[in-house]
Amino acid sequence: MSSFKDAFTNKQTVANLDSNSFEKMIGIKDSVLIDVRTIEENVKISIPNSILIDIHQPDFLARIDELDKTKTYLVYCHSGNRSYTACLYMQSMGFQDVFNLAHGISKYSGALKKN
């Protein structure tokens, strides 16, 4: 399994989508929403039907590795930084269709689930 360092040294880039483009991608067949924030952030507000896989948890890499690499992944966090890192890692693992929500959920204008 590669490391985060490998993901950054391979000079990969991630497709950053603005709020409207990200929202349109949610409806695509086989798209999966991933929230890489903490559980505390997620319970306050999230994008409906997203899967929480906290990038700071020790099982993050293992949980990502279990995902189907043939699907499209839409990844978000609060500001877009953690999700960008997660996308880089996913690409280094062989995921082809990975998209980051630029500026994160803080600038997202689509439907939100508030608790």
C-alpha positions as a Markdown table, in Angstrom:
| # | Residue | x | y | z |
|---|---|---|---|---|
| 1 | Met | 0.0 | 0.0 | 0.0 |
| 2 | Ser | 1.4 | 3.4 | -0.9 |
| 3 | Ser | 1.6 | 6.3 | 1.5 |
| 4 | Phe | 0.4 | 9.9 | 1.5 |
| 5 | Lys | 4.0 | 11.0 | 0.8 |
| 6 | Asp | 3.9 | 8.8 | -2.4 |
| 7 | Ala | 0.7 | 10.5 | -3.5 |
| 8 | Phe | 2.3 | 14.0 | -3.2 |
| 9 | Thr | 5.6 | 13.0 | -4.8 |
| 10 | Asn | 3.9 | 11.6 | -7.9 |
| 11 | Lys | 2.8 | 15.2 | -9.0 |
| 12 | Gln | -0.8 | 14.2 | -9.2 |
| 13 | Thr | -3.6 | 16.7 | -9.6 |
| 14 | Val | -7.2 | 16.4 | -8.5 |
| 15 | Ala | -10.2 | 17.7 | -10.3 |
| 16 | Asn | -11.7 | 20.4 | -8.1 |
| 17 | Leu | -15.4 | 21.1 | -8.7 |
| 18 | Asp | -17.3 | 24.2 | -7.7 |
| 19 | Ser | -20.5 | 23.8 | -5.8 |
| 20 | Asn | -22.8 | 23.6 | -8.8 |
| 21 | Ser | -20.7 | 21.1 | -10.7 |
| 22 | Phe | -20.3 | 18.9 | -7.6 |
| 23 | Glu | -24.0 | 18.9 | -7.0 |
| 24 | Lys | -24.7 | 17.8 | -10.6 |
| 25 | Met | -22.2 | 15.0 | -10.3 |
| 26 | Ile | -24.1 | 13.6 | -7.2 |
| 27 | Gly | -26.9 | 12.4 | -9.5 |
| 28 | Ile | -24.5 | 10.4 | -11.8 |
| 29 | Lys | -25.0 | 6.6 | -11.7 |
| 30 | Asp | -22.5 | 4.8 | -9.4 |
| 31 | Ser | -21.3 | 8.1 | -7.8 |
| 32 | Val | -20.5 | 7.8 | -4.1 |
| 33 | Leu | -20.2 | 10.8 | -1.7 |
| 34 | Ile | -17.4 | 10.7 | 0.9 |
| 35 | Asp | -17.1 | 13.0 | 3.8 |
| 36 | Val | -13.6 | 13.0 | 5.2 |
| 37 | Arg | -14.3 | 15.3 | 8.2 |
| 38 | Thr | -14.5 | 14.3 | 11.8 |
| 39 | Ile | -17.7 | 12.7 | 13.3 |
| 40 | Glu | -18.2 | 15.9 | 15.3 |
| 41 | Glu | -18.3 | 18.0 | 12.1 |
| 42 | Asn | -20.5 | 15.4 | 10.3 |
| 43 | Val | -23.2 | 15.3 | 12.9 |
| 44 | Lys | -23.6 | 19.1 | 12.7 |
| 45 | Ile | -24.1 | 19.3 | 9.0 |
| 46 | Ser | -23.5 | 17.0 | 6.0 |
| 47 | Ile | -24.4 | 16.4 | 2.4 |
| 48 | Pro | -27.3 | 13.8 | 2.4 |
| 49 | Asn | -26.3 | 10.2 | 1.6 |
| 50 | Ser | -22.6 | 10.7 | 2.2 |
| 51 | Ile | -20.4 | 8.2 | 3.8 |
| 52 | Leu | -18.2 | 9.4 | 6.7 |
| 53 | Ile | -14.6 | 8.2 | 6.4 |
| 54 | Asp | -12.6 | 10.5 | 8.7 |
| 55 | Ile | -9.2 | 11.1 | 7.2 |
| 56 | His | -7.7 | 11.4 | 10.7 |
| 57 | Gln | -8.7 | 8.0 | 11.9 |
| 58 | Pro | -6.2 | 5.1 | 11.9 |
| 59 | Asp | -8.5 | 3.0 | 9.7 |
| 60 | Phe | -8.9 | 5.6 | 7.0 |
| 61 | Leu | -6.6 | 4.0 | 4.5 |
| 62 | Ala | -8.0 | 0.5 | 5.1 |
| 63 | Arg | -11.6 | 1.8 | 4.6 |
| 64 | Ile | -10.7 | 3.6 | 1.4 |
| 65 | Asp | -8.9 | 0.5 | 0.1 |
| 66 | Glu | -12.2 | -1.5 | 0.5 |
| 67 | Leu | -14.1 | 0.8 | -1.9 |
| 68 | Asp | -15.0 | -0.2 | -5.4 |
| 69 | Lys | -12.4 | 1.5 | -7.7 |
| 70 | Thr | -14.8 | 1.5 | -10.7 |
| 71 | Lys | -17.2 | 4.0 | -9.1 |
| 72 | Thr | -17.1 | 7.8 | -9.2 |
| 73 | Tyr | -16.2 | 9.4 | -5.9 |
| 74 | Leu | -17.2 | 12.9 | -4.8 |
| 75 | Val | -15.1 | 13.8 | -1.8 |
| 76 | Tyr | -15.6 | 16.7 | 0.6 |
| 77 | Cys | -14.5 | 18.2 | 3.9 |
| 78 | His | -14.9 | 21.7 | 5.5 |
| 79 | Ser | -12.7 | 23.8 | 3.2 |
| 80 | Gly | -11.4 | 21.4 | 0.5 |
| 81 | Asn | -8.0 | 20.7 | 1.9 |
| 82 | Arg | -8.5 | 17.4 | 3.7 |
| 83 | Ser | -10.6 | 16.1 | 0.8 |
| 84 | Tyr | -8.0 | 17.1 | -1.7 |
| 85 | Thr | -5.4 | 15.1 | 0.2 |
| 86 | Ala | -7.9 | 12.2 | 0.3 |
| 87 | Cys | -8.4 | 12.4 | -3.4 |
| 88 | Leu | -4.6 | 12.4 | -4.1 |
| 89 | Tyr | -4.3 | 9.2 | -2.0 |
| 90 | Met | -7.3 | 7.6 | -3.7 |
| 91 | Gln | -5.7 | 8.3 | -7.1 |
| 92 | Ser | -2.4 | 6.8 | -6.0 |
| 93 | Met | -4.4 | 3.6 | -5.1 |
| 94 | Gly | -5.8 | 3.3 | -8.6 |
| 95 | Phe | -9.2 | 5.2 | -8.3 |
| 96 | Gln | -9.8 | 6.8 | -11.6 |
| 97 | Asp | -12.9 | 9.0 | -11.1 |
| 98 | Val | -12.3 | 11.1 | -8.0 |
| 99 | Phe | -13.5 | 14.7 | -7.6 |
| 100 | Asn | -12.9 | 17.2 | -4.8 |
| 101 | Leu | -15.4 | 19.8 | -3.7 |
| 102 | Ala | -13.4 | 23.0 | -4.0 |
| 103 | His | -13.8 | 25.1 | -0.9 |
| 104 | Gly | -15.6 | 22.3 | 0.8 |
| 105 | Ile | -19.0 | 22.1 | 2.5 |
| 106 | Ser | -18.5 | 25.7 | 3.8 |
| 107 | Lys | -19.2 | 27.0 | 0.3 |
| 108 | Tyr | -21.6 | 24.3 | -0.9 |
| 109 | Ser | -25.0 | 25.6 | -2.1 |
| 110 | Gly | -26.7 | 22.2 | -2.6 |
| 111 | Ala | -28.9 | 20.3 | -0.2 |
| 112 | Leu | -27.6 | 19.8 | 3.3 |
| 113 | Lys | -28.6 | 17.7 | 6.2 |
| 114 | Lys | -28.6 | 19.6 | 9.5 |
| 115 | Asn | -28.9 | 17.9 | 12.8 |
